[in-house]
């Protein structure tokens, strides 16, 4: 009998999907649903760079958020596979949050959005300076 691992030499790569306007719009809509919520992007920015923060650290870092809302947003991010919740079984209980690899991969996309937003401000300033 031949072993499977001798037959399989590599993992086949998936073929790139040809996007249409409709499928691209649907994909963007689905991703935006994962990130919608007033506090999610702020939570992500605090966790970027491999930061692991306790719940209380996040609560202090985001002064306008209520405990209830922070818990809800973190649970949604965890459910969607963006944030990992680490529970340390000790007294008092210790819970930490960090980004998953997929969540960390979001960093360049958000940096691009920030650059795009900064470009808008630059264009607004240059347009104002050109007007008589």
The 8 nearest C-alpha neighbors of each residue, nearest first, counted from 0:
[[1, 2, 3, 5, 6, 4, 7, 8],
 [2, 0, 3, 5, 6, 4, 7, 8],
 [3, 1, 4, 5, 0, 6, 7, 8],
 [2, 4, 6, 5, 7, 1, 0, 8],
 [3, 5, 7, 6, 2, 8, 1, 9],
 [6, 4, 3, 7, 2, 8, 1, 9],
 [7, 5, 3, 4, 8, 2, 1, 9],
 [6, 8, 4, 5, 9, 3, 10, 2],
 [7, 9, 6, 5, 10, 4, 11, 3],
 [10, 8, 7, 11, 12, 6, 4, 5],
 [9, 11, 12, 8, 7, 13, 4, 6],
 [12, 10, 9, 13, 14, 8, 7, 15],
 [13, 11, 10, 14, 9, 15, 16, 8],
 [12, 14, 15, 11, 16, 10, 17, 9],
 [13, 15, 16, 12, 11, 17, 18, 10],
 [16, 14, 13, 17, 12, 18, 11, 19],
 [15, 17, 18, 14, 13, 19, 22, 23],
 [16, 18, 15, 19, 22, 14, 23, 20],
 [19, 17, 23, 22, 16, 20, 21, 15],
 [18, 20, 22, 21, 23, 17, 24, 16],
 [19, 21, 23, 22, 24, 18, 25, 26],
 [20, 22, 24, 19, 23, 25, 18, 26],
 [23, 21, 25, 19, 24, 20, 18, 26],
 [24, 22, 26, 20, 25, 21, 18, 19],
 [25, 23, 21, 27, 26, 22, 20, 28],
 [24, 26, 22, 28, 23, 27, 21, 29],
 [27, 25, 23, 29, 28, 24, 22, 30],
 [28, 26, 24, 30, 29, 25, 31, 23],
 [27, 29, 25, 31, 26, 30, 24, 32],
 [28, 30, 26, 32, 27, 31, 25, 33],
 [31, 29, 33, 27, 32, 28, 26, 34],
 [30, 32, 34, 28, 33, 29, 35, 27],
 [31, 33, 35, 29, 30, 34, 28, 36],
 [34, 32, 30, 31, 35, 29, 79, 76],
 [35, 33, 31, 32, 39, 36, 30, 40],
 [36, 34, 32, 31, 33, 37, 39, 40],
 [37, 35, 38, 39, 34, 72, 40, 32],
 [36, 38, 39, 35, 40, 41, 72, 34],
 [37, 39, 41, 36, 40, 42, 72, 64],
 [40, 38, 42, 41, 36, 37, 72, 34],
 [41, 39, 43, 42, 38, 44, 34, 37],
 [40, 42, 44, 38, 43, 39, 45, 61],
 [43, 41, 39, 45, 40, 44, 38, 46],
 [44, 42, 40, 46, 45, 41, 47, 39],
 [43, 45, 41, 47, 46, 42, 40, 106],
 [44, 46, 42, 43, 47, 41, 50, 57],
 [45, 47, 50, 43, 44, 97, 98, 42],
 [48, 46, 44, 49, 45, 50, 43, 103],
 [47, 49, 50, 46, 103, 45, 106, 44],
 [48, 50, 47, 51, 46, 97, 98, 103],
 [49, 51, 46, 48, 47, 97, 52, 45],
 [52, 50, 97, 96, 95, 49, 46, 53],
 [53, 51, 95, 96, 56, 50, 57, 54],
 [52, 54, 95, 56, 55, 94, 96, 57],
 [53, 55, 57, 56, 58, 95, 94, 52],
 [54, 56, 58, 53, 57, 59, 52, 60],
 [57, 55, 53, 59, 58, 54, 52, 60],
 [58, 56, 60, 54, 55, 59, 61, 52],
 [57, 59, 55, 56, 61, 60, 54, 62],
 [60, 58, 56, 57, 61, 62, 55, 54],
 [61, 59, 57, 58, 62, 56, 45, 55],
 [62, 60, 58, 59, 63, 64, 57, 41],
 [61, 63, 59, 64, 60, 58, 65, 57],
 [64, 62, 61, 65, 58, 59, 60, 38],
 [65, 63, 62, 61, 69, 68, 66, 58],
 [64, 66, 68, 67, 69, 63, 58, 62],
 [67, 65, 69, 68, 70, 64, 58, 71],
 [66, 68, 70, 65, 69, 71, 64, 72],
 [69, 67, 71, 65, 70, 66, 72, 64],
 [68, 70, 66, 72, 71, 67, 73, 65],
 [69, 71, 73, 67, 68, 72, 74, 66],
 [72, 70, 68, 74, 69, 73, 75, 67],
 [71, 73, 75, 69, 74, 70, 68, 39],
 [72, 74, 76, 70, 75, 71, 77, 69],
 [75, 73, 77, 71, 72, 76, 78, 70],
 [74, 76, 78, 72, 77, 73, 79, 71],
 [77, 75, 73, 79, 81, 82, 74, 78],
 [76, 78, 82, 74, 80, 75, 79, 83],
 [79, 77, 75, 80, 76, 74, 81, 82],
 [78, 80, 76, 77, 81, 75, 33, 82],
 [81, 79, 77, 78, 82, 76, 99, 83],
 [80, 82, 102, 76, 99, 79, 77, 98],
 [83, 81, 98, 77, 76, 99, 97, 80],
 [82, 84, 97, 96, 98, 77, 99, 85],
 [85, 83, 96, 95, 86, 82, 97, 77],
 [86, 84, 95, 94, 96, 83, 87, 97],
 [85, 87, 94, 93, 88, 84, 95, 92],
 [88, 86, 93, 89, 94, 85, 92, 95],
 [89, 87, 92, 86, 93, 90, 91, 94],
 [88, 90, 92, 91, 87, 93, 86, 94],
 [91, 89, 92, 88, 93, 87, 94, 86],
 [90, 92, 89, 93, 88, 87, 94, 86],
 [93, 91, 90, 89, 88, 87, 94, 86],
 [92, 94, 87, 86, 91, 95, 89, 88],
 [95, 93, 86, 85, 53, 87, 54, 92],
 [96, 94, 53, 85, 52, 84, 54, 51],
 [95, 97, 84, 52, 51, 83, 85, 53],
 [96, 98, 51, 83, 82, 46, 50, 99],
 [99, 97, 82, 102, 83, 103, 81, 46],
 [98, 100, 102, 101, 82, 81, 83, 103],
 [101, 99, 103, 102, 104, 98, 81, 105],
 [100, 102, 104, 99, 103, 81, 105, 80],
 [101, 103, 81, 99, 98, 104, 105, 100],
 [102, 104, 100, 105, 101, 106, 98, 99],
 [105, 103, 101, 102, 106, 100, 107, 108],
 [104, 106, 103, 102, 108, 107, 109, 101],
 [105, 107, 109, 104, 108, 103, 110, 47],
 [108, 106, 110, 109, 105, 111, 104, 103],
 [109, 107, 111, 110, 105, 106, 112, 104],
 [108, 110, 112, 106, 111, 107, 113, 105],
 [111, 109, 107, 113, 112, 108, 106, 114],
 [112, 110, 114, 108, 109, 113, 115, 107],
 [113, 111, 109, 115, 110, 114, 116, 108],
 [112, 114, 116, 110, 115, 111, 117, 109],
 [115, 113, 111, 117, 112, 116, 118, 110],
 [114, 116, 112, 118, 113, 117, 111, 119],
 [117, 115, 113, 119, 118, 114, 112, 120],
 [118, 116, 114, 120, 119, 115, 113, 121],
 [119, 117, 121, 115, 116, 120, 122, 114],
 [120, 118, 122, 116, 117, 121, 123, 115],
 [119, 121, 123, 117, 118, 122, 124, 116],
 [122, 120, 118, 124, 123, 119, 125, 117],
 [121, 123, 119, 125, 120, 124, 126, 118],
 [124, 122, 120, 126, 121, 125, 119, 127],
 [123, 125, 127, 121, 122, 126, 120, 128],
 [124, 126, 128, 122, 127, 123, 121, 129],
 [127, 125, 123, 129, 124, 128, 122, 130],
 [128, 126, 124, 130, 125, 129, 123, 122],
 [127, 129, 125, 126, 130, 124, 131, 123],
 [130, 128, 126, 127, 125, 131, 124, 123],
 [129, 131, 127, 128, 126, 125, 124, 123],
 [130, 129, 128, 127, 126, 125, 124, 123]]
